[in-house]
C-alpha cells in the first residue's frame, strides 16, 4: 500500500513541476481570463472572430444658414449684387430642416451615412429677401479622429466629414418694403461640403451626435435670383439621436490604432504551450491508466483498497475492517452464500429425483413419478434462493467476475427448468437525475440479459424492467448502502 502511494505521489510531483516551470516562463496563465474583443490592427482591420454593432438609424434636426457670397457682390455689368444672407433683419428666420439618417461603419475609423432632410431657408439684403422650400438627399463619408494611445473604449468620438448631396429648392424673391413677389425660381442642384462633428455613446445602443459643415451649391439661383456667379453657399449645423442595431459593442467605440502583432505572436505561443501541456497530460494519464490496470493496484470493488490488500475484494468495505463490510453486513452476506449452497444442493437432489426412475420393492425399475403443484412451488422457492441480485460498480453496467460466475449457475437452473422465465429489474443509487438513472438501470439489466442469452437462454424467457433509483434496498447516505442499491434483481416468472 505504501509503495502504491509513493508511485502516485511521484507522478503527481512530476506533473506539478512541469506545469510550474511553464508558468514561471510566462507561457501558461495561472487562470483563464476574459481578454475581451481582439484589438484592431493598424489601419482599423478588426478580428473576424469578433462581432460589433455597425448599423444605426436616427433622427436629426439641422439649422440652415445662408452665407453671403461676397466674391460677386459687384457684377460685371457694374451693378451691385449684394448677395442675401441668413439671420439678416426681421424678414429672415432661424431656419430648420428635419429628417432621417442611416449610418454604417466599415471599420473603427471609416463610416458612411445616407440622410434625407426637408425644411425652409430665408435670406435678405438691404432691399430684398427670399423664402425657399428646400430638401436634401445627402451621402456622407466620415473619418474618426481617434488618439494613437488609449486603453479604454471611446464615449466621445470626433470625426471629419465630406458630403455630396442632391438638393431641391423652390424660392420666392420679395421686396422688403411691400413684400411683393417679383421673382420665383425652382430646381435642383448638386452640393458638396466638408465639416467636423462628434458622436457621444450613452451605451452600445444609443448615441447622440452634433456636426457642422460648410456646403457649396453649384447654382446661384438658390436664393431666388441668379446673379451669374454660378455658386451659392451655406452652413449646415445638425444634432441628432441614433439607435444601433445588434447585441454587441459598437465598433465606433473600439480602439483603432493599436498594433496587434504582439497579441498574435502571444496567441501562437499560447496555442503551442496548450498543445504541449495536453501532450504531457495525455502521457501522464496513459501512464497512470497503465499503472492502475496492473494486478497489484487493481481495486475491483472501488472501495479505495487494492485487491492485493483487500480481504473482501468483491464487496466494498472499510479500511478498519481490512476492506470488508461491517461485521453485520458481512454476516448477512455469509448467510446468503450458505443459503445459496443449500439451495443448489436441494435443486440437485430434486433434479435427480425427477430424472432417475425409482426402484420398487421387488428391485424392478418403474416409471418416474411426475411432480405435483406443491412440489413445483417448493422447487421454485428453492431456486429463487439462488436468484440473489447482481452488483455493479459506481456509474457502471459492466459485469464483474463474481457476476459471471453467479449467472452461469442461474443459466444452468433455467436450462434445467424450461417452464420458468426470468425477470431482470435494474436499480441504481440516488446520485444523478431520474432520467439518467433509469437509463443506467436499463443498461445494467440488458448486460445481464445479454450474458444469459450467450449461455443459451431463449430471449422470450427474459423480461427487462428499469426502476432506476426507485425502491432502494439500502440507505443511500452511506457508500455501502449505495453499493447495495446498484443492482439487478432476478425474479423467476
Secondary structure as GFF3:
##gff-version 3
##sequence-region A 1 493
A	DSSP	alpha_helix	2	24	.	.	.	ID=ss1
A	DSSP	beta_strand	55	67	.	.	.	ID=ss2
A	DSSP	three_ten_helix	70	72	.	.	.	ID=ss3
A	DSSP	beta_strand	96	105	.	.	.	ID=ss4
A	DSSP	beta_strand	110	124	.	.	.	ID=ss5
A	DSSP	beta_strand	128	144	.	.	.	ID=ss6
A	DSSP	beta_strand	156	175	.	.	.	ID=ss7
A	DSSP	beta_strand	181	201	.	.	.	ID=ss8
A	DSSP	beta_strand	206	217	.	.	.	ID=ss9
A	DSSP	three_ten_helix	221	223	.	.	.	ID=ss10
A	DSSP	beta_strand	232	245	.	.	.	ID=ss11
A	DSSP	three_ten_helix	251	253	.	.	.	ID=ss12
A	DSSP	alpha_helix	261	292	.	.	.	ID=ss13
A	DSSP	three_ten_helix	295	297	.	.	.	ID=ss14
A	DSSP	three_ten_helix	307	309	.	.	.	ID=ss15
A	DSSP	three_ten_helix	319	321	.	.	.	ID=ss16
A	DSSP	alpha_helix	327	355	.	.	.	ID=ss17
A	DSSP	alpha_helix	373	385	.	.	.	ID=ss18
A	DSSP	beta_strand	390	391	.	.	.	ID=ss19
A	DSSP	alpha_helix	401	416	.	.	.	ID=ss20
A	DSSP	beta_strand	422	427	.	.	.	ID=ss21
A	DSSP	alpha_helix	434	454	.	.	.	ID=ss22
A	DSSP	three_ten_helix	459	461	.	.	.	ID=ss23
A	DSSP	beta_strand	462	468	.	.	.	ID=ss24
A	DSSP	alpha_helix	479	485	.	.	.	ID=ss25
A	DSSP	beta_strand	487	492	.	.	.	ID=ss26
###
